Amino acid sequence: MNKIEKRSHWMLDEVKSAGRENLDAEHAFQYDIKEDASVMEELALMKMLGLNEQSEVVDIGAGTGQFTLAVAPLCTRIVAVDVSPVMLDVLKAKVSESRLPNIEVVQSGFLTYEHQGRQADFVYSRYALHHLPDFWKALAFQRLGHIVRTGGVFRLWDIVYNFEPSEADDRLNTWCAKLSDDPKDGWIRADLEEHIRDEHSTFTWLLEPMIERAGFSIEEAVYSPDGIFARYVARAI
Ligand SMILES: C[S@@+](CC[C@H](N)C(=O)[O-])C[C@H]1O[C@@H](n2cnc3c(N)ncnc32)[C@H](O)[C@@H]1O
């Protein structure tokens, strides 16, 4: 069932929850100018963790595919999964221009993607999970636990708050103050305010038990000094 299909009436609508900007064609078109997904460092890490030409990789919330396109020459199969038709349009255009034969693009999400073939060696996800409220994050992790093989790696990088609730005012105001209101600068302060208000970034101390409960062992957790970003290497056990 590799498509957006609600299996039950109570299922979250992953497209509606994908974030206003991610459904906006203009934003999708501009995304690679605004955002650098640091793929060279990410690939170096993945190679250290065992990525090789036999590896099967799934990129969930792939967006415009910066990571997908970069990892493709280094692995045997990469499946790029995203719910947003406009982000996928940009990704598909890049895939067809690249002529890389091992990229599959699937319109689906954390809660709906059905992996075909052997289990993946790596599941990668950057800046996408925060679109799910916490209950759904727990379900997403449980599903990812079936996609990745035992011993395989789940690399997660997201906006995750590494501070106490009592610090939220100070930390979040400081974060927002880092950006201006000038759209020429790329991301603007209102983007961060919208993220905090309308999306579902959670605390590290809530997220990590969810990851572990889904059968992953967290091998590395790196937090940005401002307490806003977290990067995890988790292994399926
Ligand atoms: C900020 S972009 C990140 C794209 C890319 N991973 C990167 O690091 O540049 C977030 C992406 O997550 C996607 N997304 C949102 N909700 C999702 C879900 N439930 N399942 C899969 N992808 C989702 C959005 O459509 C969007 O393309």
The ligand as an SDF file (V2000), in Angstrom:
LIG
                    3D

 27 29  0  0  0  0  0  0  0  0999 V2000
   11.8710   20.3110    6.1150 C   0  0  0  0  0  0  0  0  0  0  0  0
   11.5650   19.0940    4.9100 S   0  0  0  0  0  0  0  0  0  0  0  0
   13.0260   18.0820    5.0710 C   0  0  0  0  0  0  0  0  0  0  0  0
   13.4270   17.4660    3.7660 C   0  0  0  0  0  0  0  0  0  0  0  0
   14.7580   16.7080    3.8040 C   0  0  0  0  0  0  0  0  0  0  0  0
   14.6710   15.5670    4.6590 N   0  0  0  0  0  0  0  0  0  0  0  0
   15.8810   17.5980    4.2540 C   0  0  0  0  0  0  0  0  0  0  0  0
   16.4950   17.3310    5.2780 O   0  0  0  0  0  0  0  0  0  0  0  0
   16.1850   18.5730    3.5490 O   0  0  0  0  0  0  0  0  0  0  0  0
   10.3280   18.0870    5.7050 C   0  0  0  0  0  0  0  0  0  0  0  0
    9.7410   17.0510    4.7700 C   0  0  0  0  0  0  0  0  0  0  0  0
    8.9690   16.1210    5.5610 O   0  0  0  0  0  0  0  0  0  0  0  0
    7.8380   15.7710    4.8130 C   0  0  0  0  0  0  0  0  0  0  0  0
    6.8290   15.1830    5.6880 N   0  0  0  0  0  0  0  0  0  0  0  0
    5.9760   15.8220    6.5050 C   0  0  0  0  0  0  0  0  0  0  0  0
    5.1930   14.9410    7.1550 N   0  0  0  0  0  0  0  0  0  0  0  0
    5.5770   13.7050    6.7370 C   0  0  0  0  0  0  0  0  0  0  0  0
    5.1430   12.3890    7.0290 C   0  0  0  0  0  0  0  0  0  0  0  0
    4.1570   12.1480    7.9120 N   0  0  0  0  0  0  0  0  0  0  0  0
    5.7450   11.3590    6.4130 N   0  0  0  0  0  0  0  0  0  0  0  0
    6.7520   11.5890    5.5220 C   0  0  0  0  0  0  0  0  0  0  0  0
    7.1970   12.8180    5.1870 N   0  0  0  0  0  0  0  0  0  0  0  0
    6.6180   13.8670    5.7960 C   0  0  0  0  0  0  0  0  0  0  0  0
    7.4300   17.0690    4.1490 C   0  0  0  0  0  0  0  0  0  0  0  0
    6.5660   16.8720    3.0580 O   0  0  0  0  0  0  0  0  0  0  0  0
    8.7820   17.6360    3.7490 C   0  0  0  0  0  0  0  0  0  0  0  0
    9.1480   17.2510    2.4600 O   0  0  0  0  0  0  0  0  0  0  0  0
  1  2  1  0
  2  3  1  0
  2 10  1  0
  3  4  1  0
  4  5  1  0
  5  6  1  0
  5  7  1  0
  7  8  2  0
  7  9  1  0
 10 11  1  0
 11 12  1  0
 11 26  1  0
 12 13  1  0
 13 14  1  0
 13 24  1  0
 14 15  1  0
 14 23  1  0
 15 16  2  0
 16 17  1  0
 17 18  1  0
 17 23  2  0
 18 19  1  0
 18 20  2  0
 20 21  1  0
 21 22  2  0
 22 23  1  0
 24 25  1  0
 24 26  1  0
 26 27  1  0
M  CHG  2   2   1   9  -1
M  END
$$$$
